[in-house]
Every structure is written in C-alpha cells, then in structure tokens.
Amino acid sequence: PSDATSNEPRPPVGSVTRNAKRIANLNYLVLQSYDRIEEKQARAACEFLNNHGIPCTVETNVKGHGNRVSIVGIDGFAQRYLSNPQYVPYVEKITKVTKDYQPKSSHGFSTTDFVQWQ
C-alpha cells in the first residue's frame, strides 16, 4: 500500500542505508543514552565504537530518550529490520565489540532499542 502522508523515498525492505545524516522513517539503533552531564562519557564510548567498526554519532533529544545524550548507529533499517539479513550480523558485531568495553558503563549497550528517525 502507498503511504499518502510521505513522499520520502524508502529503500527496499532487505536493505540497510548507511548515512550519518539519517533518513526519516528508517530505524536506527540507540546503543546507549546518558544524562546530559555524562556527555563526555557518551563521546568516549562513541569514539570507541567508531574505532571498532561500528559507525555511530552522539545525538540529543532522540525520540523516546527525553533530554538525554544518545549514541545512535548510522545504519538505517527499513520497517521490518528483524527480518533483514543484515540485522543479525550487525547486532552480533555490536555485542562482540562492546562486551569488553572499558570503562564499564552502568548503562550497558543495547542491540534492541531501535527508533524510527523523524
């Protein structure tokens, strides 16, 4: 069915779009969220992830995360990301890279907190 409310182009269901500018209506993984006072820790964790092959950025005011600082992956998944063949390797890589991350964060890294970009 067509979406009469949006003229935004959408990638095919099985694809992943990598773009630091993010595309509306794609789903992006929020890896961690921090209180604003912890922005330095968020930036350090983001740098660690980027240095280990998980491209991400630090963002503020992410939907569902209030007035926090969030680390958000730049791989955008279409609506049915759980059935996307690239989803499992993506979260497996994140799990592997983050399991030994030091300093340990009380926040923990997420592999399930996807938000639809606005």
C-alpha positions in Angstrom: 0.0 0.0 0.0 1.2 3.5 -0.7 1.8 6.0 2.1 -0.1 9.1 1.2 1.4 11.1 4.0 5.0 10.8 2.8 6.8 11.4 -0.5 10.1 10.3 1.1 11.8 7.6 -0.9 12.2 4.4 1.0 14.8 1.7 0.5 13.8 -1.8 -0.2 12.9 -3.9 2.9 16.0 -6.0 2.9 18.4 -3.1 2.6 20.5 -1.1 5.1 21.3 2.5 4.4 24.5 3.9 6.0 24.3 7.7 6.3 25.4 9.9 9.2 22.7 12.4 8.2 20.0 9.7 8.8 16.9 9.4 6.7 13.3 9.9 8.0 11.3 6.8 8.5 14.3 4.4 8.8 15.0 2.7 12.1 18.3 3.3 13.8 19.8 1.6 16.9 20.2 3.6 20.0 23.3 2.0 21.6 23.3 3.9 24.8 21.7 7.0 26.4 23.3 9.2 29.1 22.3 12.1 31.2 23.5 15.4 29.7 26.0 15.7 32.5 27.7 12.5 31.1 28.2 13.7 27.6 32.0 13.2 27.9 31.4 9.5 28.6 29.0 9.3 25.7 31.5 10.8 23.3 34.3 8.4 24.5 32.0 5.4 24.0 31.0 6.7 20.6 34.7 7.1 19.6 35.4 3.5 20.9 32.6 2.1 18.8 33.6 4.0 15.6 37.3 2.9 16.1 36.0 -0.7 16.3 33.9 -0.6 13.1 30.5 0.4 14.5 29.7 3.8 12.9 27.7 6.0 15.2 27.2 9.5 16.4 26.2 11.3 19.6 22.8 12.9 19.3 20.5 14.8 21.6 16.7 14.7 22.0 16.3 11.3 20.4 12.7 10.1 20.3 11.8 8.2 23.4 15.0 9.2 25.2 13.9 12.6 26.6 16.6 15.2 27.2 19.4 12.8 27.2 22.6 12.3 25.1 22.4 9.2 23.0 24.8 7.1 20.9 23.0 6.2 17.7 24.2 3.9 14.9 24.2 5.3 11.4 22.9 2.1 9.7 19.3 2.7 8.9 17.0 -0.3 8.6 13.6 -0.4 6.8 10.5 -1.2 8.8 10.9 -4.9 9.1 14.5 -4.8 10.4 14.2 -8.0 12.4 13.8 -10.0 9.1 16.6 -8.1 7.4 19.5 -10.5 6.8 22.0 -7.8 7.8 20.3 -7.3 11.2 21.8 -10.3 13.0 25.4 -9.7 11.9 25.0 -6.1 12.9 23.9 -6.8 16.4 26.4 -9.7 16.8 29.2 -7.3 15.9 28.0 -4.8 18.5 27.7 -7.5 21.1 31.2 -8.7 20.4 32.8 -5.3 20.4 31.0 -4.0 23.5 31.4 -7.0 25.8 34.9 -6.0 26.9 34.4 -2.2 26.7 36.2 -0.4 29.4 35.2 1.6 31.4 32.2 -0.5 32.1 29.1 1.6 31.9 26.1 1.2 34.2 24.0 1.9 31.2 25.0 -1.1 29.1 24.9 -1.2 25.3 21.6 -2.1 23.6 21.1 -4.1 20.5 17.3 -3.9 20.6 16.4 -0.2 21.1 15.6 0.9 17.5 13.9 4.3 16.9 12.2 5.5 13.8 14.0 8.6 12.7 11.8 11.7 12.4 
